[in-house]
Amino acid sequence: MFLLLLLTATPAMAGVRLTVEPAFEGHFKDGEWVTLWVEVRSDGEAASGEVVVQTEPPVGMEHLPRAQYAVPFNLPAGGTQRLAVSVPDEYSWPVSVRLYTGGELAHAQTLDLTWEQRHTLLAGVLTDDDAAADALAGLRRGDDSARVVRVTAESLPDSPRLLASLDLLMLARHDSTRLTARQLQALEVWVARGGTLLLFGGPDWERTLGPLPGSLKPVNVSGVAEVALAPLGDLAGVPLDGTGVVSIGPLSRGTVLVRAESATGADPGRGGQPAAGQEAPVLAAAAQLGSGRVIYLAYDPVLAPVAGWAGHPVLLDRLASLAAGSLPAGDTDWRVQQAIQQIPDWGLPPVWLVGLVLGGYLVAVGPVNYLVLRRLDRREWGWVTVPLLSLLFLGAVYGMGAGRFRDGITHVMTTTELVPGAETGVMTGYVGLYAPGRTQVSFPLPGAGPVRPLTTGAFVGGVETRIVVGDPPILELSGLTNYNMTAFALEQPVTVPGGLEVVDLQVTESHLTGRVRNGLPVPVTGVEVATAEDLASIGDLGPGEMSEPFTVGRAAGGSPDKRGPIPPIWAGPPDPDADPRRQELRAYAWEAGMGRLGSGLLVMGWTAEPLAELPVPDLGRRVAGANLVFAFHPLPAWTGGDLAPGVILGRPVDADRVQLIGQNAYYAPPGSHRFVLTLPPLEPEQVAEVAVDLQAPVREAVMSIFIRNQRTGEWLPLREQRTVLPDWQDYVLPGGTMELRYDLSADAEFVAPTVAVKGVR
């Protein structure tokens, strides 16, 4: 399929060749952005024009407006130019590429991309070495094959939004100095949003790992040593004999997965063997970063004894298997579109003002008009004065409102996701434009990353959007009317000296406790912390200020008055004094992060101004004041007590086929469906028992339920509602994930599985 995508055309009329190469070898997750690398080459004379990329809807939906992304080119005679263009593809439609020269269409083609389901593991290999690419291409995912694609520094997108198709990125034998600062920043945010970064060290560690930011390095590597690699064989369940040269250094963050038994040789000039009394070298470590994780492996996959080792795919499977299956960060555009329409003082006038105008009109044309005409003894003039007074009042009302928004409105809202433990983040600007009297506008967006129209605004308003990709990108809107506000979103990276930090966070059986510190250089108001089921208000925090201790529930149904930031219907009407824009944006952040709240805590608040300047010009009046900052923090290790059933609930890997139909209740068609349970970090010595609770008897007539032994790869049947797991660590992947499989012979409804932990007394 990938070879079919590398299409070259030679339009005779233009003398220009066009080659299209999709990122990730043409594999993308359903609904994610598509990045294309387009090479334009002139075979003869100089040529100029543009390449236009657009999604192509199915038959019957062609009338729906779609954004066009245009990339201009200007070629000298015999010249070549490589262009990059990315387009949003929410509905996984085919993508068309059109080449225009001299204002005429010279060539057109449609790419039939490969759309992977959400539960398919899509892994990228970033390496300069073909042998390393071959060694990592055998990655598997349990019983299924993973999709492994090759990426380079030149083809790696520099936006976390454009990296979202990847579940896993493996970095080995690569000159990381070739990565730009923007690419490294995108990797940090991509991991924080749920990605898994797998790093390989070895003798050439400095070239690969040295340029990475500290937040992406669980181990502070300082040298190399020769060690026995048998512990890796024990972790994989496949013996590994012999020694190998590995990178060594102290653990800087996260947890150690396995250590070497001893170091038999070292390179003193590059760090060398640890001094006597120090711990053995780290062979594997993992660190949480936001909702994702970084896994460090100290060896080189190309060197002996790992090269050719049958257990290597098994080891990678154990470490990275459940990198896939994360829920998409749902772009609930309708909430943002709802918020963008909520402009202060743009609503209907207050009732008292309407009553005053109507009352004044009635008094003027009634008693006042009558008394004046009677005094003048000219009652017959009423046939003239009443219409004149009516026109006078009508003109006054029209004049009061005519100039209200004549110059237009630019409504700007921002959400900034901060990466915990890193001085970076990504700011998304949501911009609503109201331009009465104009049918089209065009303006540059300097410094902007991906730009897209809000889906609901484009479909409902019928506005045509065209983005000219370049430095800076240019947004062109046409089809504007006086009756609607059109909206678009743009992303840009931000660097911030701090964030919304969580201090003294502790996990109990049903609650989280801790404090919030404002590490930002600006005040943050309305700070809140949220789990999937509960919400706690913190208040306002100045720069460097620490909050009082908070407590927030984490058990399902633990808070009857609300579910996160979204109150249920029975909670009554919303606060009339609250800013409706803020209510929609906080609900948007919570809903978009539902796939991350099972093992994390959402902290959010509001700043008076965006954390970075948004490159949007004013069309007239500028409306602002809704700037949300938030971060998802991983949960700490659970160190004692019992973890009751219902605190941790399973979620389906394929959320498209397994539908939520009630509180913790699912419906699924016949077939095989996987669920994952994500445990908080556990200290093994503090755990006496781990049990899987299906929360209902197994209906053997229509279903069979299995749990996967992660050490052996076997699927073991669960025949009882509650099953205590012997050697429970064999069923848990590094990172705390357990995997269940539901085999259904007919349509079935069932309750989400849960897990219970009993602590050591």
FITI-636235 format. One line per 3 residues: for each residue y, z, x of C-alpha. Coordinates in nm, 3 decimals. Layout:
Y/Z/X | ...
This chain:
0.000/0.000/0.000 | 0.241/0.085/0.281 | 0.194/-0.257/0.440
0.300/-0.418/0.114 | 0.624/-0.224/0.126 | 0.725/-0.361/0.465
0.838/-0.686/0.309 | 1.045/-0.939/0.498 | 1.230/-1.217/0.321
1.431/-1.504/0.467 | 1.672/-1.645/0.210 | 1.750/-1.997/0.328
2.089/-1.997/0.161 | 2.204/-1.691/0.350 | 2.010/-1.698/0.679
1.959/-1.321/0.655 | 1.631/-1.136/0.687 | 1.568/-0.815/0.495
1.304/-0.555/0.581 | 1.257/-0.245/0.366 | 1.073/0.061/0.497
1.041/0.363/0.265 | 1.045/0.710/0.417 | 0.717/0.904/0.432
0.525/0.572/0.440 | 0.609/0.514/0.075 | 0.466/0.845/-0.056
0.691/1.061/-0.271 | 0.642/1.352/-0.509 | 0.698/1.287/-0.879
1.066/1.300/-0.967 | 1.203/1.340/-0.614 | 1.461/1.135/-0.426
1.355/0.813/-0.253 | 1.488/0.731/0.094 | 1.472/0.373/0.220
1.542/0.229/0.563 | 1.671/-0.124/0.528 | 1.699/-0.355/0.827
1.924/-0.658/0.783 | 1.912/-0.935/1.044 | 2.114/-1.254/1.079
1.917/-1.558/1.198 | 2.222/-1.773/1.246 | 2.589/-1.727/1.181
2.769/-1.401/1.121 | 2.707/-1.258/0.775 | 2.845/-0.981/0.558
2.759/-0.841/0.219 | 2.582/-0.542/0.073 | 2.237/-0.412/-0.015
2.213/-0.261/-0.364 | 1.933/-0.018/-0.453 | 1.860/0.094/-0.809
1.573/0.238/-1.013 | 1.408/0.005/-1.265 | 1.315/0.162/-1.603
1.019/0.040/-1.809 | 1.048/-0.223/-2.080 | 1.255/-0.103/-2.372
1.469/0.135/-2.163 | 1.676/-0.118/-1.972 | 1.985/-0.021/-2.172
1.996/0.322/-2.010 | 2.268/0.344/-1.745 | 2.143/0.393/-1.390
2.334/0.467/-1.075 | 2.365/0.188/-0.821 | 2.363/0.272/-0.451
2.527/0.003/-0.238 | 2.529/-0.019/0.143 | 2.770/-0.272/0.296
2.674/-0.461/0.614 | 2.864/-0.680/0.857 | 2.649/-0.874/1.105
2.756/-1.078/1.405 | 2.567/-1.400/1.475 | 2.206/-1.305/1.548
2.283/-0.937/1.491 | 2.073/-0.661/1.332 | 2.180/-0.356/1.136
1.964/-0.065/1.015 | 2.084/0.095/0.694 | 1.976/0.414/0.516
2.004/0.465/0.143 | 1.866/0.740/-0.081 | 1.842/0.728/-0.460
1.742/0.992/-0.718 | 1.433/0.895/-0.916 | 1.379/1.167/-1.174
1.133/0.961/-1.377 | 0.938/0.804/-1.086 | 1.041/0.451/-1.177
1.001/0.152/-0.943 | 1.293/0.088/-0.709 | 1.462/-0.250/-0.670
1.643/-0.374/-0.359 | 1.894/-0.659/-0.385 | 2.074/-0.839/-0.104
2.416/-0.989/-0.174 | 2.602/-1.219/0.066 | 2.925/-1.394/-0.015
2.926/-1.226/-0.354 | 2.601/-1.398/-0.458 | 2.249/-1.261/-0.494
2.049/-1.384/-0.194 | 1.727/-1.187/-0.234 | 1.568/-0.928/-0.464
1.245/-0.730/-0.452 | 1.095/-0.433/-0.634 | 0.907/-0.161/-0.448
0.602/-0.012/-0.614 | 0.600/0.327/-0.444 | 0.313/0.575/-0.435
0.396/0.876/-0.652 | 0.197/1.186/-0.566 | 0.134/1.462/-0.818
0.291/1.801/-0.759 | -0.038/1.961/-0.652 | -0.116/1.696/-0.390
-0.049/1.820/-0.036 | 0.194/1.577/0.127 | 0.226/1.658/0.496
0.446/1.499/0.759 | 0.371/1.483/1.131 | 0.676/1.480/1.357
0.556/1.385/1.704 | 0.622/1.138/1.985 | 0.254/1.129/2.079
-0.002/0.906/1.907 | -0.285/1.137/2.014 | -0.114/1.433/1.845
-0.063/1.228/1.530 | -0.433/1.139/1.530 | -0.533/1.501/1.591
-0.332/1.622/1.291 | -0.416/1.332/1.059 | -0.746/1.498/0.968
-0.575/1.777/0.776 | -0.761/1.847/0.456 | -0.695/2.065/0.155
-1.009/2.237/0.041 | -1.225/1.976/-0.127 | -0.942/1.722/-0.141
-0.786/1.502/0.122 | -0.425/1.569/0.205 | -0.172/1.290/0.236
-0.057/1.289/0.597 | 0.234/1.064/0.694 | 0.405/1.000/1.026
0.776/1.068/1.063 | 1.014/1.027/1.355 | 1.348/1.176/1.449
1.510/0.853/1.334 | 1.336/0.850/0.994 | 1.354/1.223/0.914
1.612/1.273/0.634 | 1.901/1.506/0.712 | 1.923/1.668/0.368
1.692/1.931/0.215 | 1.712/1.738/-0.113 | 1.566/1.432/0.059
1.291/1.638/0.229 | 1.167/1.781/-0.102 | 0.871/1.540/-0.127
0.713/1.706/0.177 | 0.511/2.024/0.130 | 0.432/2.064/0.497
0.585/1.939/0.822 | 0.389/1.966/1.147 | 0.587/1.959/1.472
0.394/1.892/1.794 | 0.465/1.719/2.125 | 0.810/1.612/2.016
1.142/1.586/2.195 | 1.335/1.800/1.950 | 1.665/1.738/2.129
1.665/1.410/1.936 | 1.709/1.602/1.609 | 2.068/1.626/1.493
2.236/1.950/1.394 | 2.235/1.831/1.035 | 1.859/1.761/1.048
1.791/2.111/1.185 | 2.009/2.264/0.917 | 1.823/2.063/0.652
1.490/2.194/0.786 | 1.610/2.553/0.750 | 1.712/2.503/0.387
1.396/2.300/0.312 | 1.179/2.587/0.436 | 1.389/2.841/0.245
1.326/2.640/-0.073 | 0.949/2.664/-0.032 | 0.850/2.426/0.247
0.602/2.511/0.523 | 0.684/2.428/0.885 | 0.386/2.427/1.124
0.484/2.453/1.492 | 0.260/2.383/1.792 | 0.332/2.519/2.139
0.128/2.469/2.455 | 0.237/2.378/2.807 | 0.514/2.149/2.678
0.653/2.412/2.439 | 1.011/2.402/2.567 | 1.057/2.035/2.479
0.925/2.091/2.126 | 1.042/2.440/2.031 | 1.345/2.502/2.252
1.609/2.321/2.040 | 1.500/2.485/1.713 | 1.722/2.756/1.560
1.596/3.114/1.584 | 1.525/3.134/1.212 | 1.251/2.871/1.259
1.076/3.044/1.552 | 0.846/3.341/1.472 | 0.775/3.386/1.844
1.034/3.398/2.120 | 0.841/3.181/2.364 | 0.921/3.234/2.731
0.627/3.097/2.930 | 0.263/2.989/2.936 | -0.072/3.148/3.012
-0.437/3.049/3.010 | -0.632/3.247/2.752 | -0.965/3.241/2.573
-0.929/3.071/2.234 | -1.234/3.226/2.069 | -1.017/3.425/1.822
-0.904/3.093/1.670 | -1.269/3.010/1.613 | -1.318/3.344/1.441
-1.022/3.271/1.212 | -1.159/2.929/1.121 | -1.523/3.037/1.097
-1.622/2.767/1.349 | -1.691/2.882/1.709 | -1.443/2.774/1.976
-1.552/2.825/2.335 | -1.346/2.796/2.648 | -0.992/2.869/2.755
-0.668/2.682/2.712 | -0.308/2.695/2.826 | -0.089/2.834/2.550
0.275/2.926/2.512 | 0.340/3.299/2.514 | 0.616/3.535/2.413
0.690/3.835/2.192 | 0.690/3.820/1.815 | 1.051/3.789/1.699
0.995/3.788/1.323 | 0.711/3.780/1.073 | 0.352/3.890/1.136
0.082/3.811/1.388 | -0.218/3.627/1.243 | -0.435/3.639/1.555
-0.396/3.739/1.920 | -0.579/3.629/2.231 | -0.830/3.867/2.383
-0.694/3.834/2.736 | -0.490/3.612/2.966 | -0.689/3.471/3.257
-0.406/3.284/3.430 | -0.033/3.241/3.402 | 0.264/3.045/3.523
0.500/3.309/3.662 | 0.777/3.056/3.704 | 0.780/2.988/3.329
0.737/3.334/3.196 | 0.386/3.404/3.310 | 0.134/3.663/3.195
0.258/3.971/3.012 | 0.294/4.281/3.221 | 0.025/4.544/3.217
0.029/4.748/2.899 | 0.186/4.477/2.688 | 0.007/4.328/2.390
-0.216/4.024/2.425 | -0.051/3.683/2.368 | 0.007/3.570/2.012
-0.211/3.271/1.921 | -0.090/3.239/1.563 | 0.197/3.395/1.370
0.374/3.341/1.038 | 0.722/3.431/0.920 | 0.879/3.410/0.575
1.211/3.230/0.545 | 1.342/3.251/0.193 | 1.070/3.111/-0.033
0.893/2.922/0.246 | 0.733/3.006/0.576 | 0.707/2.901/0.937
0.365/2.907/1.105 | 0.342/2.915/1.484 | 0.034/2.807/1.678
0.046/2.864/2.053 | -0.182/2.578/2.160 | -0.143/2.204/2.206
-0.368/2.018/1.956 | -0.434/1.737/2.205 | -0.560/1.952/2.493
-0.906/2.100/2.545 | -1.079/2.293/2.405 | -0.900/2.232/2.070
-0.915/1.853/2.108 | -1.227/1.739/1.925 | -1.304/2.089/1.794
-1.470/2.059/1.453 | -1.301/2.375/1.332 | -0.946/2.249/1.379
-0.915/2.088/1.032 | -1.066/2.405/0.886 | -0.811/2.621/1.067
-0.521/2.408/0.947 | -0.666/2.418/0.596 | -0.665/2.798/0.598
-0.313/2.816/0.730 | -0.144/2.544/0.527 | -0.370/2.457/0.234
-0.154/2.613/-0.036 | 0.169/2.470/0.099 | 0.138/2.231/-0.194
0.139/2.324/-0.557 | 0.486/2.474/-0.567 | 0.677/2.414/-0.886
0.961/2.163/-0.857 | 1.310/2.303/-0.839 | 1.390/2.186/-1.189
1.726/2.016/-1.219 | 1.809/2.137/-1.568 | 2.112/1.911/-1.586
2.177/2.000/-1.946 | 2.285/2.348/-1.842 | 2.528/2.217/-1.583
2.655/1.955/-1.828 | 2.708/2.233/-2.081 | 2.901/2.436/-1.826
3.112/2.142/-1.710 | 3.241/2.097/-2.067 | 3.356/2.460/-2.088
3.712/2.418/-1.966 | 3.942/2.715/-2.030 | 4.206/2.643/-2.300
4.041/2.307/-2.376 | 3.886/2.436/-2.695 | 4.030/2.434/-3.043
4.363/2.615/-3.082 | 4.341/2.975/-3.204 | 4.321/3.036/-3.577
4.655/3.216/-3.586 | 4.833/2.914/-3.437 | 4.671/2.677/-3.687
4.767/2.915/-3.968 | 5.125/2.941/-3.840 | 5.169/2.562/-3.827
5.013/2.506/-4.170 | 5.206/2.796/-4.321 | 5.533/2.671/-4.176
5.464/2.325/-4.314 | 5.385/2.458/-4.662 | 5.694/2.679/-4.665
5.916/2.394/-4.544 | 5.799/2.129/-4.791 | 5.765/2.379/-5.073
6.011/2.664/-5.134 | 6.265/2.573/-4.864 | 6.282/2.207/-4.962
6.307/2.296/-5.332 | 6.581/2.558/-5.286 | 6.792/2.332/-5.065
6.766/2.037/-5.304 | 6.844/2.257/-5.606 | 7.153/2.396/-5.435
7.265/2.041/-5.363 | 7.167/1.937/-5.715 | 6.964/1.652/-5.570
6.609/1.733/-5.679 | 6.527/1.360/-5.701 | 6.561/1.343/-5.323
6.226/1.524/-5.305 | 6.058/1.184/-5.314 | 6.213/1.122/-4.972
6.237/1.469/-4.813 | 5.871/1.561/-4.861 | 5.740/1.251/-4.675
6.007/1.297/-4.406 | 5.917/1.662/-4.352 | 5.548/1.569/-4.341
5.615/1.306/-4.075 | 5.830/1.552/-3.882 | 5.556/1.818/-3.870
5.291/1.558/-3.791 | 5.499/1.425/-3.502 | 5.558/1.778/-3.371
5.186/1.859/-3.376 | 5.100/1.530/-3.209 | 5.368/1.582/-2.945
5.237/1.929/-2.865 | 4.890/1.794/-2.794 | 4.960/1.444/-2.664
5.064/1.547/-2.315 | 4.817/1.829/-2.277 | 4.567/1.642/-2.057
4.745/1.309/-2.015 | 4.713/1.311/-1.635 | 4.342/1.385/-1.645
4.121/1.678/-1.548 | 3.902/1.746/-1.247 | 3.666/2.032/-1.326
3.492/2.168/-1.014 | 3.205/2.418/-1.005 | 2.986/2.502/-0.704
2.654/2.668/-0.634 | 2.576/2.763/-0.274 | 2.223/2.857/-0.172
2.223/3.079/0.137 | 1.926/3.099/0.374 | 1.833/3.465/0.440
1.847/3.548/0.809 | 2.024/3.224/0.902 | 2.391/3.137/0.909
2.342/2.828/0.701 | 2.310/2.708/0.345 | 2.372/2.414/0.116
2.655/2.384/-0.133 | 2.617/2.173/-0.445 | 2.937/2.071/-0.614
2.936/1.980/-0.983 | 3.240/1.778/-1.077 | 3.351/1.679/-1.426
3.612/1.404/-1.464 | 3.828/1.336/-1.768 | 4.062/1.041/-1.716
4.231/0.938/-2.044 | 4.381/0.593/-2.042 | 4.159/0.479/-1.754
3.833/0.289/-1.782 | 3.740/0.318/-1.415 | 3.813/0.533/-1.111
3.714/0.514/-0.745 | 3.759/0.767/-0.466 | 3.600/0.867/-0.130
3.390/1.179/-0.077 | 3.424/1.262/0.296 | 3.143/1.478/0.434
2.931/1.460/0.119 | 2.553/1.436/0.134 | 2.344/1.304/-0.157
2.557/1.211/-0.460 | 2.415/1.160/-0.809 | 2.540/1.144/-1.167
2.429/1.426/-1.393 | 2.145/1.285/-1.599 | 2.258/1.394/-1.943
2.614/1.286/-1.880 | 2.507/0.934/-1.779 | 2.266/0.888/-2.070
2.494/1.031/-2.338 | 2.831/0.910/-2.213 | 2.721/0.562/-2.106
2.928/0.570/-1.785 | 2.822/0.329/-1.510 | 2.802/0.490/-1.167
2.810/0.313/-0.833 | 2.793/0.494/-0.499 | 2.892/0.299/-0.189
2.701/0.462/0.096 | 2.899/0.505/0.415 | 3.125/0.739/0.607
3.271/0.849/0.378 | 3.070/0.757/0.068 | 3.274/0.617/-0.219
3.212/0.699/-0.584 | 3.297/0.430/-0.839 | 3.287/0.507/-1.212
3.339/0.253/-1.491 | 3.314/0.265/-1.868 | 3.524/0.581/-1.896
3.669/0.663/-2.236 | 3.910/0.913/-2.385 | 3.626/1.083/-2.570
3.396/1.212/-2.298 | 3.392/1.384/-1.963 | 3.158/1.234/-1.705
3.003/1.448/-1.433 | 2.833/1.409/-1.099 | 2.683/1.632/-0.829
2.710/1.619/-0.452 | 2.554/1.827/-0.175 | 2.686/1.925/0.165
2.564/2.171/0.430 | 2.765/2.484/0.498 | 2.772/2.725/0.790
2.849/3.084/0.696 | 2.867/3.397/0.915 | 2.645/3.611/0.692
2.511/3.616/0.341 | 2.396/3.832/0.052 | 2.163/4.062/0.242
1.901/4.291/0.091 | 1.859/4.626/0.267 | 1.580/4.884/0.232
1.388/4.664/-0.013 | 1.067/4.833/-0.127 | 0.790/4.720/-0.358
0.636/4.965/-0.602 | 0.375/4.913/-0.870 | 0.618/4.776/-1.126
0.964/4.778/-0.967 | 1.170/4.670/-0.669 | 1.427/4.902/-0.516
1.687/4.842/-0.250 | 2.053/4.779/-0.181 | 2.266/4.468/-0.137
2.511/4.416/0.148 | 2.780/4.150/0.135 | 2.769/3.985/0.478
3.011/3.712/0.375 | 3.373/3.719/0.498 | 3.501/3.703/0.138
3.464/3.934/-0.165 | 3.175/3.865/-0.402 | 3.211/3.971/-0.764
2.952/4.020/-1.037 | 2.663/4.065/-0.793 | 2.321/4.074/-0.963
1.957/4.086/-0.857 | 1.686/3.920/-1.065 | 1.310/3.887/-1.076
1.112/3.658/-1.304 | 1.129/3.925/-1.574 | 1.428/4.152/-1.518
1.790/4.167/-1.409 | 2.004/4.442/-1.255 | 2.382/4.441/-1.220
2.528/4.551/-0.886 | 2.902/4.500/-0.938 | 3.167/4.378/-0.696
3.127/4.393/-0.318 | 3.397/4.344/-0.056 | 3.324/4.192/0.286
3.072/4.411/0.468 | 3.037/4.648/0.171 | 2.700/4.799/0.076
2.597/4.857/-0.284 | 2.445/5.163/-0.442 | 2.063/5.155/-0.474
1.931/4.925/-0.746 | 1.603/4.917/-0.938 | 1.472/4.603/-1.103
1.144/4.554/-1.290 | 0.886/4.300/-1.185 | 0.609/4.344/-1.446
0.572/4.089/-1.724 | 0.738/4.209/-2.042 | 0.883/4.508/-1.863
1.232/4.459/-2.005 | 1.241/4.389/-2.380 | 1.616/4.321/-2.397
1.626/4.032/-2.151 | 1.419/3.800/-1.938 | 1.611/3.743/-1.619
1.965/3.619/-1.680 | 1.868/3.455/-2.009 | 1.880/3.696/-2.307
1.631/3.625/-2.586 | 1.742/3.529/-2.934 | 1.701/3.882/-3.067
1.944/4.020/-2.809 | 2.240/3.912/-3.026 | 2.535/3.680/-2.956
2.669/3.647/-2.600 | 2.970/3.842/-2.481 | 3.276/3.655/-2.621
3.486/3.764/-2.321 | 3.237/3.629/-2.064 | 3.300/3.297/-1.891
3.046/3.057/-2.049 | 3.041/2.850/-1.729 | 2.912/3.147/-1.533
2.650/3.224/-1.793 | 2.515/2.869/-1.770 | 2.523/2.851/-1.390
2.344/3.182/-1.335 | 2.078/3.079/-1.587 | 2.054/2.744/-1.408
1.989/2.909/-1.070 | 1.730/3.141/-1.224 | 1.546/2.864/-1.409
1.548/2.630/-1.108 | 1.394/2.907/-0.897 | 1.119/3.017/-1.136
0.853/2.883/-0.899 | 0.997/3.104/-0.625 | 1.044/3.433/-0.810
0.675/3.522/-0.806 | 0.707/3.630/-0.443 | 1.082/3.669/-0.409
1.400/3.831/-0.533 | 1.709/3.639/-0.645 | 2.047/3.782/-0.540
2.359/3.611/-0.675 | 2.732/3.663/-0.718 | 3.066/3.483/-0.745
3.340/3.394/-0.499 | 3.699/3.308/-0.585 | 3.683/2.984/-0.383
3.396/2.763/-0.263 | 3.252/2.858/0.077 | 3.351/2.512/0.204
3.609/2.259/0.098 | 3.475/2.021/-0.163 | 3.586/1.662/-0.089
3.695/1.576/-0.442 | 4.044/1.444/-0.522 | 4.240/1.566/-0.823
4.285/1.328/-1.116 | 4.553/1.553/-1.259 | 4.491/1.910/-1.352
4.224/2.085/-1.140 | 4.004/2.347/-1.304 | 3.795/2.581/-1.086
3.687/2.944/-1.075 | 3.308/2.915/-1.112 | 3.159/2.940/-0.762
2.808/3.085/-0.753 | 2.645/3.202/-0.428 | 2.279/3.302/-0.426
1.976/3.358/-0.206 | 1.603/3.404/-0.261 | 1.467/3.690/-0.050
1.094/3.726/0.026 | 0.929/4.049/-0.082 | 0.832/4.299/0.189
0.488/4.439/0.256 | 0.342/4.658/-0.016 | 0.232/4.972/0.168
0.074/5.203/-0.081 | -0.013/5.303/-0.433 | -0.174/5.079/-0.692
-0.071/4.733/-0.804 | -0.151/4.720/-1.175 | -0.280/4.413/-1.360
0.000/4.199/-1.502 | 0.247/4.260/-1.219 | 0.130/3.943/-1.040
0.036/3.651/-1.263 | -0.136/3.327/-1.174 | 0.048/2.999/-1.217
-0.093/2.649/-1.250 | -0.080/2.418/-0.952 | -0.040/2.117/-1.181
0.225/2.235/-1.425 | 0.243/1.891/-1.586 | -0.110/1.912/-1.727
-0.137/2.287/-1.783 | 0.131/2.380/-2.033 | 0.284/2.721/-2.099
0.259/2.781/-2.476 | 0.347/3.149/-2.501 | 0.404/3.460/-2.295
0.153/3.418/-2.008 | -0.062/3.187/-2.227 | -0.157/2.833/-2.128
-0.310/2.524/-2.284 | -0.502/2.265/-2.079 | -0.707/1.951/-2.157
-1.064/1.897/-2.034 | -1.095/1.873/-1.659 | -1.053/2.085/-1.349
-0.733/2.289/-1.315 | -0.627/2.515/-1.030 | -0.428/2.837/-1.045
-0.279/3.030/-0.756 | -0.207/3.402/-0.730 | 0.043/3.507/-0.464
-0.001/3.862/-0.340 | 0.284/4.046/-0.173 | 0.224/4.115/0.196
-0.047/4.382/0.219 | -0.143/4.621/0.495 | -0.527/4.594/0.497
-0.574/4.955/0.601 | -0.380/5.063/0.289 | -0.599/4.864/0.047
-0.917/5.010/-0.101 | -0.997/4.743/-0.361 | -0.874/4.405/-0.485
-0.990/4.277/-0.824 | -0.926/3.957/-1.017 | -0.860/4.017/-1.388
-0.883/3.713/-1.619 | -0.728/3.920/-1.901 | -0.984/3.784/-2.150
-1.362/3.731/-2.158 | -1.490/3.406/-2.009 | -1.575/3.162/-2.289
-1.870/2.997/-2.118 | -1.907/2.740/-2.397 | -1.586/2.563/-2.295
-1.494/2.688/-1.948 | -1.622/2.794/-1.609 | -1.394/2.985/-1.372
-1.429/2.999/-0.993 | -1.251/3.165/-0.701 | -1.238/3.009/-0.358
-1.366/3.190/-0.050 | -1.105/3.075/0.197 | -1.322/3.147/0.499
-1.624/2.941/0.389 | -1.453/2.702/0.147 | -1.707/2.783/-0.127
-1.613/2.818/-0.494 | -1.778/3.130/-0.635 | -1.814/3.176/-1.014
-1.629/3.451/-1.203 | -1.845/3.546/-1.501 | -1.681/3.874/-1.598
-1.330/3.946/-1.716 | -1.275/4.172/-1.414 | -1.434/4.107/-1.076
-1.395/4.326/-0.768 | -1.383/4.109/-0.455 | -1.604/4.220/-0.166
-1.432/4.152/0.168 | -1.117/4.063/-0.023 | -0.942/3.920/0.283
-1.190/3.631/0.281 | -1.033/3.514/-0.048 | -0.671/3.531/0.067
-0.495/3.267/0.274 | -0.236/3.368/0.532 | 0.074/3.405/0.320
-0.110/3.599/0.046 | -0.236/3.314/-0.173 | -0.559/3.324/-0.375
-0.695/3.013/-0.546 | -0.880/2.993/-0.880 | -1.030/2.689/-1.054
-1.075/2.646/-1.429 | -1.332/2.380/-1.526 | -1.286/2.298/-1.896
-1.525/2.091/-2.106 | -1.282/2.081/-2.401 | -0.921/2.159/-2.486
-0.870/2.530/-2.432 | -0.610/2.803/-2.449 | -0.631/3.097/-2.210
-0.427/3.377/-2.059 | -0.293/3.357/-1.705 | -0.514/3.539/-1.452
-0.382/3.841/-1.268 | -0.484/4.057/-0.975 | -0.502/4.434/-0.934
-0.489/4.627/-0.608 | -0.606/4.985/-0.560 | -0.457/5.167/-0.265
-0.628/5.407/-0.029 | -0.611/5.762/-0.156
